[in-house]
């Protein structure tokens, strides 16, 4: 009889540093459920889209229990952690609270694909490509 199952959800997920453009997350794993954890996955959402969870990092080693991520300004972030073993992914952890809030800051790059066109009389329409942020180490 094989008792292996997906890992339990990580617990005690919290940030200890939320400073400008960096967050440091910590978590605890209770049980691997008879199949070693292969990696941890950090997901985030923002107050701009609280129902949308995006991957921040998906290649965090099995022995890691804290991780630093770079953040973008002008945002409120929540994070959660998922453990993955040979059977599959754990349920996500509880999300972090309070929000990790990053202060306003100057953009680090210009917008891309800026386009101007005539609209109705006496109207100029300017558009640009939205760039989704990526969280990195």
Secondary structure, DSSP 8 states (H G I E B T S, - for coil): ----------EEEEEEEEETTEEEEEEE-----SS-EEEEEEEEEETTEEEEEEEEEEEEETT--EEEEE--SS-EEEEEEEEEESS-B-------SS-EE------SS--EEEEEEE-STT-EEEEEE--------
